[in-house]
Every structure is written in C-alpha cells, then in structure tokens.
Amino acid sequence: HFLICFLALLSYRVLEKKLDYQYTCEEILDTLRGMNFAGIQEQGFVPLYKRLKITDDLHEACGFRTDYQFITKSQMKTIQKKSKGKE
C-alpha cells in the first residue's frame, strides 16, 4: 500500500514539474478525471471533454494528443502504448 501511494505521489509531482508548476495537483487530477471518451461501435473514440489550456499543456507534456474529432482504435492503442512507455 505504501509503495502504491508513494508511486502515485511521485507521478503527480513529476507531472507538476513537466507542467512548470502552473497547476496544482488537484487541478491536474480533476482535469484527468474529466477527460472521458465515448466508444463508437467498434470504430473508435470521440473525446467528451472540453479543450482547455490545461488539457493542451497535458498533451504537450505527455507527447500525444487525444482532443481530435475522432480517434480510431489503432490510434488509441498507440496512445496507450506511449502512456506506458512502450513504442
């Protein structure tokens, strides 16, 4: 339990640093929680969140974008690989 909590805190602190301390941990968490998608019958995904400065900054910091009109399944798999450090 301690290790998981420590790694979660470390992840947020690293993300805060990548964002040049422009946002608090709570702002980052609230934004990440709100970044939802709707699945379109085996074709892909449509973002349901509103594009804001913080979402643009998160995209820049993470190196991929999810705010396009439509994201195919293959594009989403690529994004998932990037988020796990695999390329």
CNS distance restraints for C-alpha pairs under 8 A (distance, minus, plus):
assign (resid   1 and name CA) (resid   5 and name CA) 6.26 0.50 0.50
assign (resid   2 and name CA) (resid   6 and name CA) 6.02 0.50 0.50
assign (resid   3 and name CA) (resid   7 and name CA) 6.07 0.50 0.50
assign (resid   4 and name CA) (resid   8 and name CA) 6.12 0.50 0.50
assign (resid   5 and name CA) (resid   9 and name CA) 6.21 0.50 0.50
assign (resid   6 and name CA) (resid  10 and name CA) 6.09 0.50 0.50
assign (resid   7 and name CA) (resid  11 and name CA) 6.04 0.50 0.50
assign (resid   8 and name CA) (resid  12 and name CA) 6.37 0.50 0.50
assign (resid   9 and name CA) (resid  13 and name CA) 6.19 0.50 0.50
assign (resid  10 and name CA) (resid  14 and name CA) 6.13 0.50 0.50
assign (resid  11 and name CA) (resid  15 and name CA) 6.18 0.50 0.50
assign (resid  12 and name CA) (resid  16 and name CA) 6.04 0.50 0.50
assign (resid  12 and name CA) (resid  25 and name CA) 6.61 0.50 0.50
assign (resid  13 and name CA) (resid  17 and name CA) 6.21 0.50 0.50
assign (resid  13 and name CA) (resid  25 and name CA) 7.74 0.50 0.50
assign (resid  14 and name CA) (resid  18 and name CA) 6.22 0.50 0.50
assign (resid  15 and name CA) (resid  19 and name CA) 6.24 0.50 0.50
assign (resid  15 and name CA) (resid  61 and name CA) 7.69 0.50 0.50
assign (resid  16 and name CA) (resid  20 and name CA) 6.39 0.50 0.50
assign (resid  16 and name CA) (resid  21 and name CA) 5.21 0.50 0.50
assign (resid  16 and name CA) (resid  22 and name CA) 7.56 0.50 0.50
assign (resid  16 and name CA) (resid  23 and name CA) 6.87 0.50 0.50
assign (resid  16 and name CA) (resid  24 and name CA) 7.26 0.50 0.50
assign (resid  16 and name CA) (resid  25 and name CA) 6.92 0.50 0.50
assign (resid  17 and name CA) (resid  21 and name CA) 5.57 0.50 0.50
assign (resid  18 and name CA) (resid  61 and name CA) 5.99 0.50 0.50
assign (resid  19 and name CA) (resid  23 and name CA) 7.26 0.50 0.50
assign (resid  19 and name CA) (resid  57 and name CA) 6.77 0.50 0.50
assign (resid  19 and name CA) (resid  58 and name CA) 7.33 0.50 0.50
assign (resid  19 and name CA) (resid  61 and name CA) 6.63 0.50 0.50
assign (resid  23 and name CA) (resid  27 and name CA) 6.03 0.50 0.50
assign (resid  23 and name CA) (resid  28 and name CA) 6.57 0.50 0.50
assign (resid  23 and name CA) (resid  54 and name CA) 7.90 0.50 0.50
assign (resid  24 and name CA) (resid  28 and name CA) 6.38 0.50 0.50
assign (resid  25 and name CA) (resid  29 and name CA) 6.15 0.50 0.50
assign (resid  26 and name CA) (resid  30 and name CA) 6.01 0.50 0.50
assign (resid  27 and name CA) (resid  31 and name CA) 6.10 0.50 0.50
assign (resid  28 and name CA) (resid  32 and name CA) 6.14 0.50 0.50
assign (resid  28 and name CA) (resid  54 and name CA) 7.80 0.50 0.50
assign (resid  29 and name CA) (resid  33 and name CA) 6.06 0.50 0.50
assign (resid  30 and name CA) (resid  34 and name CA) 6.22 0.50 0.50
assign (resid  31 and name CA) (resid  35 and name CA) 6.40 0.50 0.50
assign (resid  31 and name CA) (resid  54 and name CA) 7.57 0.50 0.50
assign (resid  31 and name CA) (resid  55 and name CA) 7.18 0.50 0.50
assign (resid  34 and name CA) (resid  49 and name CA) 6.46 0.50 0.50
assign (resid  35 and name CA) (resid  47 and name CA) 7.36 0.50 0.50
assign (resid  35 and name CA) (resid  48 and name CA) 6.97 0.50 0.50
assign (resid  35 and name CA) (resid  49 and name CA) 5.32 0.50 0.50
assign (resid  36 and name CA) (resid  47 and name CA) 6.20 0.50 0.50
assign (resid  36 and name CA) (resid  48 and name CA) 5.46 0.50 0.50
assign (resid  36 and name CA) (resid  49 and name CA) 6.12 0.50 0.50
assign (resid  37 and name CA) (resid  45 and name CA) 6.04 0.50 0.50
assign (resid  37 and name CA) (resid  46 and name CA) 5.47 0.50 0.50
assign (resid  37 and name CA) (resid  47 and name CA) 4.44 0.50 0.50
assign (resid  37 and name CA) (resid  48 and name CA) 5.19 0.50 0.50
assign (resid  37 and name CA) (resid  49 and name CA) 7.62 0.50 0.50
assign (resid  38 and name CA) (resid  45 and name CA) 5.47 0.50 0.50
assign (resid  38 and name CA) (resid  46 and name CA) 5.29 0.50 0.50
assign (resid  38 and name CA) (resid  47 and name CA) 6.48 0.50 0.50
assign (resid  38 and name CA) (resid  48 and name CA) 6.69 0.50 0.50
assign (resid  39 and name CA) (resid  43 and name CA) 7.69 0.50 0.50
assign (resid  39 and name CA) (resid  44 and name CA) 5.91 0.50 0.50
assign (resid  39 and name CA) (resid  45 and name CA) 4.60 0.50 0.50
assign (resid  39 and name CA) (resid  46 and name CA) 6.66 0.50 0.50
assign (resid  40 and name CA) (resid  44 and name CA) 5.41 0.50 0.50
assign (resid  40 and name CA) (resid  45 and name CA) 5.73 0.50 0.50
assign (resid  40 and name CA) (resid  46 and name CA) 7.37 0.50 0.50
assign (resid  42 and name CA) (resid  73 and name CA) 7.73 0.50 0.50
assign (resid  43 and name CA) (resid  72 and name CA) 6.16 0.50 0.50
assign (resid  43 and name CA) (resid  73 and name CA) 6.34 0.50 0.50
assign (resid  44 and name CA) (resid  70 and name CA) 6.99 0.50 0.50
assign (resid  44 and name CA) (resid  71 and name CA) 5.47 0.50 0.50
assign (resid  44 and name CA) (resid  72 and name CA) 4.07 0.50 0.50
assign (resid  44 and name CA) (resid  73 and name CA) 4.65 0.50 0.50
assign (resid  44 and name CA) (resid  76 and name CA) 7.81 0.50 0.50
assign (resid  45 and name CA) (resid  70 and name CA) 5.89 0.50 0.50
assign (resid  45 and name CA) (resid  71 and name CA) 4.99 0.50 0.50
assign (resid  45 and name CA) (resid  72 and name CA) 6.23 0.50 0.50
assign (resid  45 and name CA) (resid  73 and name CA) 7.14 0.50 0.50
assign (resid  45 and name CA) (resid  76 and name CA) 7.91 0.50 0.50
assign (resid  46 and name CA) (resid  68 and name CA) 7.75 0.50 0.50
assign (resid  46 and name CA) (resid  69 and name CA) 6.27 0.50 0.50
assign (resid  46 and name CA) (resid  70 and name CA) 4.96 0.50 0.50
assign (resid  46 and name CA) (resid  71 and name CA) 6.20 0.50 0.50
assign (resid  47 and name CA) (resid  66 and name CA) 7.05 0.50 0.50
assign (resid  47 and name CA) (resid  67 and name CA) 6.12 0.50 0.50
assign (resid  47 and name CA) (resid  68 and name CA) 7.29 0.50 0.50
assign (resid  47 and name CA) (resid  69 and name CA) 7.14 0.50 0.50
assign (resid  47 and name CA) (resid  70 and name CA) 7.38 0.50 0.50
assign (resid  51 and name CA) (resid  55 and name CA) 6.04 0.50 0.50
assign (resid  51 and name CA) (resid  56 and name CA) 7.13 0.50 0.50
assign (resid  51 and name CA) (resid  67 and name CA) 6.95 0.50 0.50
assign (resid  52 and name CA) (resid  56 and name CA) 6.32 0.50 0.50
assign (resid  53 and name CA) (resid  57 and name CA) 6.13 0.50 0.50
assign (resid  54 and name CA) (resid  58 and name CA) 6.08 0.50 0.50
assign (resid  55 and name CA) (resid  59 and name CA) 6.19 0.50 0.50
assign (resid  56 and name CA) (resid  60 and name CA) 6.31 0.50 0.50
assign (resid  57 and name CA) (resid  61 and name CA) 6.12 0.50 0.50
assign (resid  58 and name CA) (resid  62 and name CA) 6.07 0.50 0.50
assign (resid  59 and name CA) (resid  63 and name CA) 5.91 0.50 0.50
assign (resid  59 and name CA) (resid  64 and name CA) 5.51 0.50 0.50
assign (resid  59 and name CA) (resid  65 and name CA) 5.27 0.50 0.50
assign (resid  59 and name CA) (resid  66 and name CA) 7.52 0.50 0.50
assign (resid  60 and name CA) (resid  64 and name CA) 6.89 0.50 0.50
assign (resid  60 and name CA) (resid  65 and name CA) 7.79 0.50 0.50
assign (resid  62 and name CA) (resid  83 and name CA) 7.45 0.50 0.50
assign (resid  64 and name CA) (resid  79 and name CA) 6.59 0.50 0.50
assign (resid  64 and name CA) (resid  82 and name CA) 7.77 0.50 0.50
assign (resid  66 and name CA) (resid  71 and name CA) 7.31 0.50 0.50
assign (resid  71 and name CA) (resid  75 and name CA) 6.03 0.50 0.50
assign (resid  71 and name CA) (resid  76 and name CA) 6.43 0.50 0.50
assign (resid  72 and name CA) (resid  76 and name CA) 6.29 0.50 0.50
assign (resid  73 and name CA) (resid  77 and name CA) 6.23 0.50 0.50
assign (resid  74 and name CA) (resid  78 and name CA) 6.30 0.50 0.50
assign (resid  75 and name CA) (resid  79 and name CA) 6.28 0.50 0.50
assign (resid  76 and name CA) (resid  80 and name CA) 6.14 0.50 0.50
assign (resid  77 and name CA) (resid  81 and name CA) 6.21 0.50 0.50
assign (resid  78 and name CA) (resid  82 and name CA) 6.24 0.50 0.50
assign (resid  78 and name CA) (resid  87 and name CA) 7.89 0.50 0.50
assign (resid  79 and name CA) (resid  83 and name CA) 6.14 0.50 0.50
assign (resid  80 and name CA) (resid  84 and name CA) 6.38 0.50 0.50
assign (resid  81 and name CA) (resid  85 and name CA) 6.31 0.50 0.50
assign (resid  81 and name CA) (resid  86 and name CA) 4.97 0.50 0.50
assign (resid  81 and name CA) (resid  87 and name CA) 6.21 0.50 0.50
assign (resid  82 and name CA) (resid  86 and name CA) 5.41 0.50 0.50
assign (resid  82 and name CA) (resid  87 and name CA) 5.97 0.50 0.50
